[in-house]
């Protein structure tokens, strides 16, 4: 059994090197972002948790796109447009729960604002939503659309791989990605990041968790610009703000005061 191109020709070295670049630059880095996000949440550093959560999901999605040869160009720190790339490409769909889709929308709204440009809120269950979303998206961050030659035949393994990923939903904690950073940490009991990864994690670990126990910390914070949108033009003299943020506060300033 040998990996090959759709026409049966040998898999080029440049394709293997592209896969290595993509895995190490996106998935491996995202694994670190994920653990850092969990640490930030435990420390009640919500803005940092939101940004790191967005970063890790963004990288998992970009890794999946590139490894399966769909362009991830011209999309920055946004998750929904990356998911749309899969739909447009028509290769395969990513199975996501309603909870994870809601969390993706939440991060697209609040996670990308690193400088407190907009207000944010948290209801105290976001780390559980992150754990689920990471597991659901990360499993696709590998080469699943590929061909092999076996017994003189060319076989397309996309559908069997998709079925394998679907079957993994029965026991998420037992699923492993070969060569994954998180899998390596789970195996290394002495690694200092291991405890942070496994703490109250219902999806990753060595055993099935029927329940997790979290102290809920509900938090709301109003950004300086939301409280004083009239300073927008002064702020823009010195720093960059995204166009949609500028438009939002211009509308607030234009609203008649009661």
C-alpha positions as CSV (number, residue, x, y, z in Angstrom):
1,X,0.0,0.0,0.0
2,X,1.5,3.3,-1.2
3,X,0.3,6.9,-1.1
4,X,-0.1,8.3,-4.6
5,X,-1.7,11.0,-6.6
6,X,-5.2,10.5,-8.2
7,X,-3.6,9.2,-11.4
8,X,-1.5,6.7,-9.5
9,X,1.8,8.5,-9.9
10,X,4.1,8.6,-6.9
11,X,3.4,11.2,-4.2
12,X,5.9,14.0,-4.7
13,X,8.4,15.1,-2.0
14,X,7.2,18.7,-2.3
15,X,3.7,17.6,-1.3
16,X,5.1,15.8,1.8
17,X,7.1,18.9,2.7
18,X,4.0,21.1,2.3
19,X,2.1,18.7,4.7
20,X,5.0,18.9,7.2
21,X,4.9,22.7,7.1
22,X,1.1,22.8,7.5
23,X,1.0,20.4,10.4
24,X,3.8,22.0,12.3
25,X,2.9,25.6,11.6
26,X,-0.8,25.3,12.1
27,X,-1.9,22.2,14.1
28,X,1.0,21.9,16.4
29,X,0.9,25.6,17.1
30,X,-2.9,25.4,17.6
31,X,-2.4,22.7,20.2
32,X,-0.2,25.1,22.2
33,X,-2.8,27.9,21.8
34,X,-5.5,25.5,23.1
35,X,-3.7,24.7,26.3
36,X,-2.8,28.4,26.8
37,X,-6.5,29.3,26.4
38,X,-7.5,26.7,29.1
39,X,-4.9,28.2,31.4
40,X,-6.1,31.7,30.7
41,X,-9.7,30.6,31.5
42,X,-8.7,29.0,34.8
43,X,-6.9,32.3,35.7
44,X,-10.0,34.3,34.8
45,X,-8.2,36.2,32.1
46,X,-11.2,36.2,29.8
47,X,-9.9,38.5,26.9
48,X,-6.8,36.3,26.6
49,X,-9.0,33.2,26.7
50,X,-11.2,34.5,23.9
51,X,-8.3,35.5,21.7
52,X,-6.4,32.3,22.2
53,X,-9.5,30.2,21.6
54,X,-10.1,32.0,18.3
55,X,-6.4,31.5,17.4
56,X,-6.4,27.8,18.0
57,X,-9.7,27.1,16.1
58,X,-8.5,29.3,13.2
59,X,-5.3,27.3,12.9
60,X,-7.0,23.9,13.1
61,X,-9.3,25.0,10.2
62,X,-6.5,26.4,8.1
63,X,-4.5,23.2,8.7
64,X,-7.5,21.1,7.5
65,X,-7.9,23.2,4.4
66,X,-4.3,23.2,3.3
67,X,-3.7,19.5,4.1
68,X,-6.6,18.7,2.0
69,X,-5.6,21.1,-0.7
70,X,-8.2,23.8,-0.3
71,X,-6.9,27.4,-0.3
72,X,-7.0,29.3,3.1
73,X,-5.7,32.5,1.6
74,X,-7.1,36.0,2.3
75,X,-8.9,35.0,5.5
76,X,-7.4,36.4,8.7
77,X,-8.8,35.9,12.2
78,X,-12.3,34.7,11.3
79,X,-13.8,31.3,11.7
80,X,-17.1,31.4,9.8
81,X,-15.4,32.3,6.4
82,X,-13.0,29.3,6.9
83,X,-15.9,27.0,7.4
84,X,-17.6,28.4,4.3
85,X,-14.5,27.4,2.3
86,X,-15.3,23.8,2.9
87,X,-18.8,24.3,1.7
88,X,-17.7,26.1,-1.4
89,X,-14.9,23.6,-2.2
90,X,-17.5,20.7,-2.0
91,X,-14.9,18.1,-0.9
92,X,-16.5,17.3,2.5
93,X,-18.4,18.8,5.4
94,X,-17.2,19.2,8.9
95,X,-19.5,17.6,11.4
96,X,-20.1,20.1,14.2
97,X,-22.6,20.2,17.1
98,X,-25.0,23.1,17.5
99,X,-23.0,24.1,20.6
100,X,-19.8,24.4,18.7
101,X,-21.3,26.4,15.9
102,X,-22.7,28.8,18.5
103,X,-19.3,29.0,20.1
104,X,-17.7,29.8,16.7
105,X,-20.1,32.6,16.2
106,X,-19.4,33.9,19.7
107,X,-15.6,33.9,19.1
108,X,-16.1,35.6,15.7
109,X,-18.0,38.4,17.5
110,X,-15.8,38.8,20.7
111,X,-12.6,36.8,20.2
112,X,-10.9,38.9,17.5
113,X,-10.8,42.1,19.5
114,X,-7.4,42.0,21.1
115,X,-7.4,45.6,22.3
116,X,-10.7,45.7,24.1
117,X,-12.3,47.6,21.2
118,X,-15.7,46.1,22.0
119,X,-17.4,44.9,25.1
120,X,-17.6,41.2,26.0
121,X,-19.4,38.8,28.2
122,X,-19.0,35.2,29.5
123,X,-21.6,32.9,31.2
124,X,-19.1,30.6,32.9
125,X,-19.2,27.5,30.6
126,X,-17.0,28.7,27.8
127,X,-14.1,26.3,28.6
128,X,-16.5,23.3,28.0
129,X,-17.6,24.8,24.7
130,X,-14.0,25.3,23.7
131,X,-13.1,21.7,24.6
132,X,-16.0,20.4,22.4
133,X,-15.2,22.7,19.5
134,X,-11.5,21.8,19.6
135,X,-12.2,18.1,19.6
136,X,-14.8,18.4,16.8
137,X,-12.6,20.5,14.5
138,X,-9.1,19.2,15.4
139,X,-9.9,15.6,14.3
140,X,-10.1,16.9,10.7
141,X,-6.7,18.6,10.9
142,X,-4.9,15.8,9.0
143,X,-4.7,14.5,5.5
144,X,-8.0,12.7,4.9
145,X,-8.5,13.3,1.2
146,X,-5.8,11.1,-0.4
147,X,-5.3,8.1,-2.6
148,X,-3.3,4.8,-2.3
149,X,-2.3,2.1,-4.6
150,X,-3.1,-1.4,-3.3
151,X,-3.1,-4.7,-5.3
152,X,-2.6,-2.7,-8.4
153,X,-5.7,-0.5,-7.8
154,X,-6.0,3.2,-7.0
155,X,-8.3,3.7,-4.0
156,X,-9.7,7.0,-2.8
157,X,-9.8,7.0,1.0
158,X,-11.7,10.2,1.7
159,X,-15.0,8.5,2.5
160,X,-13.5,5.8,4.7
161,X,-11.6,8.5,6.6
162,X,-14.7,10.6,7.1
163,X,-16.5,7.5,8.4
164,X,-13.7,6.8,10.8
165,X,-13.9,10.4,12.1
166,X,-17.6,10.1,12.5
167,X,-17.2,6.8,14.4
168,X,-14.8,8.5,16.8
169,X,-17.7,10.5,18.2
170,X,-18.8,7.5,20.2
171,X,-15.7,7.7,22.5
172,X,-14.0,11.0,22.0
173,X,-11.4,10.4,24.7
174,X,-10.1,7.3,22.9
175,X,-9.5,9.1,19.6
176,X,-5.8,9.9,18.8
177,X,-4.1,11.7,15.9
178,X,-0.8,10.1,15.0
179,X,2.0,12.5,15.8
180,X,-0.2,15.0,17.5
181,X,1.2,17.3,20.2
182,X,-1.7,16.8,22.5
183,X,-1.4,13.1,22.2
184,X,2.3,13.3,23.1
185,X,1.5,15.4,26.2
186,X,-1.2,13.0,27.3
187,X,1.4,10.2,27.1
188,X,4.1,12.2,29.0
189,X,2.9,12.2,32.6
190,X,5.8,14.5,33.7
191,X,5.1,17.2,31.2
192,X,4.2,20.5,32.9
193,X,1.4,21.3,30.4
194,X,-0.3,17.9,30.8
195,X,-2.3,18.8,33.9
196,X,-3.6,22.0,32.3
197,X,-4.7,20.1,29.2
198,X,-6.6,17.4,31.2
199,X,-8.1,19.5,33.9
200,X,-11.9,18.9,33.8
201,X,-11.6,18.0,30.1
202,X,-14.5,15.8,28.9
203,X,-13.0,15.2,25.4
204,X,-9.3,14.6,25.8
205,X,-7.6,12.3,28.2
206,X,-7.0,8.7,29.2
207,X,-10.4,8.0,30.6
208,X,-14.1,8.8,30.0
209,X,-15.5,11.6,32.1
210,X,-19.2,11.3,32.8
211,X,-19.2,14.8,34.4
212,X,-16.9,17.8,34.8
213,X,-17.0,20.2,37.7
214,X,-16.6,23.9,37.1
215,X,-17.1,27.0,39.2
216,X,-19.1,29.3,37.0
217,X,-17.7,32.9,36.8
218,X,-20.1,35.1,34.9
219,X,-18.4,38.2,33.6
220,X,-19.3,41.3,31.7
221,X,-17.1,44.2,30.7
222,X,-17.8,47.4,28.7
223,X,-15.0,48.6,26.5
224,X,-13.8,52.2,26.8
225,X,-15.1,53.1,23.3
226,X,-18.5,51.7,24.1
227,X,-18.7,54.0,27.1
228,X,-17.3,57.0,25.2
229,X,-17.7,56.6,21.4
230,X,-17.3,60.3,21.0
231,X,-13.5,59.9,21.3
232,X,-13.3,57.6,18.2
233,X,-11.7,60.2,16.0
234,X,-9.1,61.0,18.6
235,X,-8.3,57.3,18.9
236,X,-8.0,56.9,15.2
237,X,-5.3,59.6,15.1
238,X,-3.0,57.1,16.9
239,X,-4.0,53.5,16.4
240,X,-5.7,51.2,13.9
241,X,-9.2,49.9,14.4
242,X,-11.1,47.4,12.2
243,X,-13.5,49.0,9.8
244,X,-16.6,47.3,11.3
245,X,-15.7,48.6,14.7
246,X,-15.3,52.1,13.3
247,X,-18.7,51.9,11.6
248,X,-20.3,50.6,14.8
249,X,-19.1,53.6,16.9
250,X,-19.8,56.1,14.2
251,X,-23.4,55.0,14.3
252,X,-23.5,55.3,18.1
253,X,-22.2,58.8,17.9
254,X,-24.7,59.7,15.2
255,X,-27.7,58.5,17.3
256,X,-29.7,61.3,18.8
257,X,-29.4,61.6,22.5
258,X,-32.5,61.2,24.6
